[in-house]
Amino acid sequence: MSGLPGPAARVVVLTRVDCHLCDVAVQVVESVCAETGDDWTTCDVDADAELRRIYTDQVPVTFVDGAQHDFWRVDPTRLRAALTGTRP
């Protein structure tokens, strides 16, 4: 994927401007990552034509360790489990 940030952030959330679901997803990711100590970042899906083409109908999209984890909503229990290696 051309627009995803590099490996520095463990969690990446594809977002877009004026997206309520994106705002909620970012809040969940921020909260869970504060608990686990993991780095996270956002990436504007509309800033990259390839990302927009692939993910436009799924935004927000959450990635953990470079693999797609969730879209539309972020379940904090599932995200925490993915980051800590435990089962939800």
Backbone as CSV, one residue per row, in Angstrom:
resi,resn,N_x,N_y,N_z,CA_x,CA_y,CA_z,C_x,C_y,C_z
1,MET,0.832,-1.169,0.000,0.000,0.000,0.000,0.875,1.230,0.000
2,SER,0.664,2.114,-0.894,1.558,3.252,-1.021,1.375,4.283,0.076
3,GLY,0.169,4.478,0.610,-0.059,5.581,1.519,0.021,5.257,2.995
4,LEU,0.109,3.981,3.387,0.175,3.659,4.801,1.514,4.093,5.371
5,PRO,1.486,4.684,6.565,2.753,5.058,7.195,3.623,3.828,7.425
6,GLY,4.886,4.067,7.594,5.847,2.986,7.777,5.652,2.214,9.063
7,PRO,6.575,1.321,9.359,6.422,0.385,10.466,6.519,1.013,11.861
8,ALA,6.755,2.322,11.969,6.908,2.945,13.280,5.637,2.822,14.121
9,ALA,4.477,2.909,13.495,3.217,2.830,14.234,2.656,1.417,14.146
10,ARG,2.329,0.856,15.271,1.782,-0.499,15.303,0.340,-0.525,14.807
11,VAL,-0.400,0.555,15.090,-1.799,0.649,14.675,-1.944,1.852,13.755
12,VAL,-2.603,1.637,12.623,-2.886,2.713,11.669,-4.387,2.730,11.423
13,VAL,-4.956,3.929,11.447,-6.384,4.080,11.167,-6.533,4.947,9.921
14,LEU,-7.125,4.371,8.878,-7.450,5.159,7.689,-8.699,5.965,8.006
15,THR,-8.612,7.269,7.812,-9.718,8.167,8.134,-9.993,9.084,6.954
16,ARG,-11.018,9.911,7.107,-11.257,11.008,6.167,-11.864,12.158,6.948
17,VAL,-11.753,13.334,6.395,-12.270,14.548,7.020,-13.791,14.458,7.136
18,ASP,-14.325,14.975,8.236,-15.766,15.034,8.483,-16.431,13.655,8.510
19,CYS,-15.750,12.692,9.095,-16.273,11.335,9.198,-16.492,11.018,10.680
20,HIS,-17.747,10.961,11.094,-18.071,10.698,12.497,-17.548,9.332,12.946
21,LEU,-17.730,8.307,12.138,-17.216,6.982,12.501,-15.695,7.002,12.670
22,CYS,-15.016,7.822,11.869,-13.563,7.953,11.992,-13.195,8.560,13.339
23,ASP,-13.931,9.583,13.738,-13.670,10.224,15.033,-13.826,9.227,16.172
24,VAL,-14.873,8.417,16.115,-15.119,7.410,17.154,-14.011,6.358,17.133
25,ALA,-13.634,5.895,15.948,-12.580,4.878,15.835,-11.263,5.390,16.409
26,VAL,-10.927,6.630,16.111,-9.688,7.220,16.621,-9.729,7.289,18.148
27,GLN,-10.872,7.638,18.719,-10.996,7.682,20.175,-10.760,6.303,20.793
28,VAL,-11.329,5.270,20.189,-11.148,3.907,20.700,-9.684,3.494,20.584
29,VAL,-9.090,3.714,19.434,-7.684,3.340,19.222,-6.788,4.100,20.190
30,GLU,-7.024,5.381,20.343,-6.216,6.189,21.259,-6.304,5.646,22.687
31,SER,-7.502,5.311,23.125,-7.709,4.793,24.476,-7.026,3.443,24.687
32,VAL,-7.248,2.518,23.754,-6.650,1.179,23.891,-5.126,1.256,23.816
33,CYS,-4.606,2.039,22.894,-3.150,2.148,22.761,-2.527,2.847,23.970
34,ALA,-3.262,3.726,24.626,-2.764,4.333,25.864,-2.613,3.267,26.948
35,GLU,-3.533,2.315,26.951,-3.461,1.207,27.918,-2.299,0.271,27.617
36,THR,-2.116,-0.058,26.339,-1.124,-1.069,25.964,0.262,-0.487,25.726
37,GLY,0.345,0.822,25.537,1.633,1.454,25.265,2.070,1.365,23.816
38,ASP,1.152,0.978,22.934,1.484,0.846,21.515,1.334,2.179,20.788
39,ASP,2.176,2.371,19.764,2.092,3.560,18.918,0.965,3.408,17.916
40,TRP,0.364,4.539,17.552,-0.692,4.521,16.557,-0.633,5.828,15.776
41,THR,-1.261,5.813,14.608,-1.327,7.015,13.788,-2.553,6.937,12.894
42,THR,-2.852,8.036,12.250,-3.931,8.056,11.264,-3.332,8.344,9.895
43,CYS,-4.098,8.008,8.890,-3.712,8.266,7.502,-4.978,8.657,6.748
44,ASP,-4.952,9.809,6.077,-6.111,10.283,5.325,-6.266,9.457,4.047
45,VAL,-7.332,8.678,3.968,-7.563,7.802,2.823,-7.695,8.598,1.522
46,ASP,-8.194,9.829,1.620,-8.403,10.628,0.415,-7.129,11.290,-0.099
47,ALA,-6.037,11.188,0.661,-4.764,11.767,0.239,-3.974,10.824,-0.672
48,ASP,-4.462,9.605,-0.846,-3.758,8.618,-1.661,-4.776,7.922,-2.566
49,ALA,-4.614,8.063,-3.851,-5.586,7.529,-4.810,-5.770,6.019,-4.676
50,GLU,-4.691,5.288,-4.431,-4.793,3.830,-4.309,-5.581,3.444,-3.051
51,LEU,-5.266,4.082,-1.933,-6.003,3.790,-0.699,-7.478,4.141,-0.844
52,ARG,-7.760,5.283,-1.451,-9.153,5.702,-1.666,-9.890,4.685,-2.541
53,ARG,-9.235,4.199,-3.583,-9.863,3.225,-4.481,-10.167,1.922,-3.743
54,ILE,-9.250,1.471,-2.913,-9.410,0.180,-2.246,-10.358,0.258,-1.052
55,TYR,-10.250,1.315,-0.264,-10.923,1.342,1.034,-12.046,2.367,1.171
56,THR,-12.395,3.087,0.126,-13.320,4.206,0.272,-14.634,3.841,0.962
57,ASP,-15.184,2.661,0.715,-16.466,2.265,1.311,-16.320,1.643,2.695
58,GLN,-15.094,1.444,3.161,-14.878,0.790,4.453,-14.392,1.745,5.545
59,VAL,-14.118,2.980,5.228,-13.524,3.923,6.168,-14.444,4.150,7.362
60,PRO,-13.898,4.160,8.567,-12.495,4.008,8.908,-12.041,2.545,8.836
61,VAL,-10.782,2.370,8.506,-10.185,1.042,8.436,-9.009,1.020,9.411
62,THR,-8.952,-0.014,10.216,-7.889,-0.141,11.212,-6.942,-1.270,10.826
63,PHE,-5.646,-0.994,10.919,-4.601,-1.976,10.644,-3.786,-2.192,11.911
64,VAL,-3.429,-3.428,12.176,-2.530,-3.772,13.279,-1.361,-4.534,12.678
65,ASP,-0.169,-4.041,12.932,1.053,-4.669,12.395,0.982,-4.842,10.880
66,GLY,0.367,-3.878,10.207,0.299,-3.880,8.747,-0.813,-4.694,8.134
67,ALA,-1.581,-5.419,8.954,-2.682,-6.241,8.440,-4.017,-5.595,8.803
68,GLN,-4.967,-5.632,7.864,-6.277,-5.059,8.149,-6.908,-5.779,9.336
69,HIS,-7.388,-5.008,10.283,-7.960,-5.554,11.513,-9.474,-5.354,11.566
70,ASP,-9.945,-4.149,11.317,-11.373,-3.810,11.388,-11.707,-2.766,10.346
71,PHE,-12.989,-2.591,10.084,-13.448,-1.435,9.320,-14.794,-1.007,9.879
72,TRP,-15.136,0.234,9.631,-16.326,0.933,10.130,-16.279,1.175,11.628
73,ARG,-16.135,0.157,12.421,-16.096,0.314,13.880,-14.900,-0.457,14.440
74,VAL,-14.385,0.044,15.560,-13.271,-0.628,16.229,-13.794,-1.180,17.551
75,ASP,-13.710,-2.474,17.693,-14.100,-3.119,18.947,-12.901,-3.063,19.888
76,PRO,-13.031,-2.359,21.018,-11.867,-2.219,21.895,-11.346,-3.547,22.439
77,THR,-12.228,-4.492,22.691,-11.797,-5.796,23.203,-10.967,-6.539,22.155
78,ARG,-11.436,-6.539,20.910,-10.685,-7.201,19.826,-9.349,-6.517,19.581
79,LEU,-9.344,-5.183,19.609,-8.102,-4.453,19.375,-7.105,-4.740,20.497
80,ARG,-7.554,-4.690,21.731,-6.691,-4.979,22.865,-6.107,-6.394,22.739
81,ALA,-6.954,-7.351,22.369,-6.494,-8.736,22.210,-5.447,-8.835,21.100
82,ALA,-5.652,-8.127,19.995,-4.697,-8.167,18.896,-3.345,-7.571,19.320
83,LEU,-3.393,-6.564,20.156,-2.154,-5.909,20.577,-1.431,-6.660,21.688
84,THR,-2.158,-7.396,22.483,-1.533,-8.083,23.611,-1.346,-9.579,23.383
85,GLY,-1.935,-10.098,22.311,-1.797,-11.519,22.011,-2.696,-12.404,22.858
86,THR,-3.765,-11.813,23.401,-4.708,-12.603,24.195,-5.989,-12.775,23.417
87,ARG,-6.774,-13.744,23.815,-8.067,-13.976,23.152,-9.115,-13.081,23.780
88,PRO,-10.022,-12.516,22.945,-11.077,-11.653,23.520,-12.071,-12.439,24.354
